[in-house]
Amino acid sequence: MPDRAPQQVDRQLPTDEARELISLVRDIAQHEIAPKAAEEEDAGHFPREVFRLLSASGLLGLPYDTEYGGGNQPYEVYLQVLEELAAARLTVGLGVSVHTLACHALAQYGTKEQQAEHLPAMLGGGLLGAYCLSEASSGSDAASLRTRAVREAGSAPGAEHGGDWSITGTKAWITHGGIADFYTVMARTGEQGPRGITAFLVPGDAAGLSGAAPEKKMGMKGSPTAQVHFDQVRVSDERRIGEEGQGFAIALSALDSGRLGIAACAIGVAQAALDQALGYASERRQFGRPISDFEGLRFMLADMATQIEAGRALYLAAARLRDAGLPFSKQAAMAKLHCTDTAMKVTVDAVQVLGGYGYTADFPAERFMREAKALQIVEGTNQIQRMVIARHLAGPETR
């Protein structure tokens, strides 16, 4: 059975331009993404053609400046676009979120010259990015990463831009690993710990860079997740982003915003699961009436809808703080935690509403459930989110 079109959620949009934008996204989601989602996910097909369409439509650079090809949209609007895309197919919504994350370092910390040279192609030139922080031995403990960047002989340290770097190491769990056109890479250039990490913008076709075979996952089979190997990959110092040793701070800054992207994607998946459950419950008849008439099921649907609305309100509140230039790290962690837990609970309940049919691949409910699990893990597990929130509330842990 084909996926149901996403419900027309009443959006909180600040301008007519934003309303037109959501209308465009819904049209693309309904006609270009949702109809092929189930088939392509089952086949493990990555929809690169959809990302080219999104780029041509101005949807891959929404929160960035129009000076470099972005859409200059507030996060409040951008996140609602992500929700619409993820409701149609998580591979697409999450892919846009990861691409936006990969652009963050250059857009926020790059020089004017770097931004002018690279951002137009990254934001609207059909390119697709990946974000390289995690490693096999440093997932939640990202500051212990081992991938190393070493200055080539003859390069002058201390110069604003001078000489080349050689990057060696392996990144793990990289969305778009092996197929990305550019990688934002965090590599160790100095001492152990967070102060010895520097950010680089590495072209996807750089000599010595290669992607491993994609991981075999229980969900999001159309989104390639792979290790990325760097074997003495030579990168000009002009592709170093920010100062030496500033890379970990840049990474954390990007993740605060990225967690809001994951929260929005999670609500999109949860909304799609609720739509599926509502449609089925209205059509399925038992004991002479629709099963949506039965109180136990009605209460389940009411709880699902309430948690979705609460999650949407939470990520939008955090987005408005970000748009106002106010601290939002705690709220981003809360939104990521609540929205992804909600997606897991709602998708499990959707399978239950559909009964035996929910456990089959004939309906997308089981796919939503498998996809929701990944969202509790990526860009900081939900256990890490609880640590972040607790530090804001009670201060750092005593040692």
C-alpha positions, -999 to +999 in steps of 0.1 A: +000+000+000+015+034-009+023+060+018-004+084+028+003+121+019+014+141+050-014+158+068-018+195+061-005+207+095-015+242+104+019+259+103+030+289+124+046+309+096+057+345+100+054+358+064+036+352+031+070+342+017+072+314+043+037+302+035+046+301-002+077+281+007+058+255+026+033+252-002+062+245-026+077+219-002+044+202+002+040+200-036+074+184-040+068+160-011+035+149-024+045+144-060+082+137-061+091+121-027+062+102-010+050+081-040+084+064-043+095+064-007+085+028+003+098+012-029+131+031-029+137+025+008+131-012+004+156-012-025+182+009-006+181+036-033+195+070-024+174+097-042+202+119-054+178+133-081+155+146-053+184+165-037+193+180-071+156+192-074+157+206-038+189+224-046+175+239-078+144+249-058+165+268-033+158+243-005+193+232+004+205+265+019+174+279+036+189+293+068+219+309+052+225+343+037+211+352+002+245+368-005+259+333-011+228+316-025+210+308+007+173+315+015+178+338+045+150+320+063+147+319+101+152+285+117+115+287+128+106+283+091+135+260+080+127+234+106+091+233+095+103+226+060+124+197+074+093+183+091+074+183+059+102+165+040+108+140+068+070+132+069+073+122+032+106+104+036+131+105+064+160+099+041+153+132+024+145+152+055+175+140+074+197+144+044+188+181+041+195+185+079+229+168+075+238+190+045+228+221+064+250+209+093+279+204+069+276+240+057+275+255+092+312+257+099+320+276+067+289+298+069+296+308+105+334+307+109+348+309+075+365+341+061+347+362+036+370+349+009+363+313+018+325+319+019+325+337-015+346+309-030+327+278-017+293+287-003+274+294-035+281+259-049+274+243-015+240+261-010+226+262-044+250+245-069+237+210-066+264+198-042+257+176-012+277+177+021+286+154+049+297+161+085+327+142+098+331+142+136+323+107+149+348+079+149+346+042+158+362+048+192+349+083+198+311+086+193+296+103+224+332+112+235+339+132+204+368+152+219+389+120+219+389+117+181+421+103+165+420+115+129+450+137+125+460+166+103+497+173+100+513+202+083+533+193+052+570+200+053+578+236+044+544+249+056+546+279+079+526+276+111+511+309+123+505+323+089+469+332+082+469+308+053+500+290+042+510+255+030+491+223+030+478+197+056+478+159+053+448+142+069+449+106+080+423+086+099+388+071+096+355+087+104+325+065+112+287+067+110+289+094+083+256+102+066+263+106+028+297+089+035+313+080+001+288+100-020+292+135-006+307+163-027+323+179+003+331+169+039+334+192+069+361+173+088+372+176+124+408+165+128+434+166+155+462+192+149+475+196+184+472+183+220+448+156+232+413+168+241+390+194+227+416+222+223+436+202+198+410+199+171+407+219+139+380+220+112+387+215+075+366+217+043+376+186+022+365+181-014+347+148-020+371+139-048+403+145-029+431+120-036+433+095-007+396+099+004+374+069+001+341+056+015+336+021+028+306+000+020+275+015+035+264+000+069+235-025+068+209-008+089+175-018+101+160+015+089+168+044+066+182+019+040+181+046+013+204+069+033+240+058+030+258+057+063+295+047+060+330+050+073+351+075+054+388+069+051+415+096+049+448+083+036+472+113+037+445+134+021+462+167+011+442+198+019+453+234+014+455+256+045+430+278+027+404+251+034+411+253+072+380+268+088+385+290+118+416+290+139+438+260+147+424+244+178+389+259+173+374+229+156+357+213+186+339+246+195+328+249+159+315+213+160+295+218+192+280+250+177+269+231+146+254+203+167+232+226+187+215+237+155+217+201+141+198+188+170+169+210+162+169+195+127+167+160+141+138+171+164+119+185+134+125+153+114+113+132+143+081+151+145+077+146+107+080+108+111+056+108+141+031+129+122+032+105+092+027+075+116-003+092+132-018+100+098-014+063+088-030+052+121-059+076+118-066+066+082-066+029+091-087+033+122-113+052+103-116+025+076-111-007+095-144-021+108-148-046+136-181-055+154-200-035+129-183-001+133-150+016+127-123+007+152-118+045+158-151+044+177-136+023+205-125+043+235-092+026+241-080+033+206-094+068+206-074+076+238-042+061+222-047+084+191-053+114+214-021+107+233-001+104+200-015+137+187-008+155+220+028+144+222+034+154+186+020+189+192+041+193+223+072+183+204+065+207+176+060+235+201+092+226+218+114+227+187+098+259+175+104+276+208+141+266+207+142+279+170+128+312+180+155+316+207+181+308+180+166+333+156+167+360+183+204+354+189+197+340+224+212+309+241+193+278+230+216+249+237+195+236+266+163+239+246+179+222+216+188+192+237+153+191+252+137+193+218+159+165+204+153+144+235+115+148+236+108+148+199+128+116+191+114+098+221+079+109+209+087+096+174+096+062+189+065+060+211+041+072+184+055+048+157+052+018+180+017+028+188+009+032+151+020-004+145-003-015+174-033+004+159-028-014+126-025-048+144-012-076+122-011-053+092+012-029+111+038-056+113+039-061+076+057-042+049+024-036+031+019-005+053+046+021+061+040+019+099+067-006+104+092+015+084+084+045+105+091+025+136+125+013+123+134+048+112+124+065+145+150+044+164+179+060+145+168+095+156+173+086+193+209+079+185+222+103+159+238+137+167+241+128+203+223+099+219+193+108+241+215+099+271+239+126+260+210+150+257+200+143+293+236+151+303+236+184+284+203+194+300+214+184+335+246+205+332+225+235+323+203+229+353+228+217+380+262+227+366+291+204+356+296+171+373+320+171+402+351+150+398 
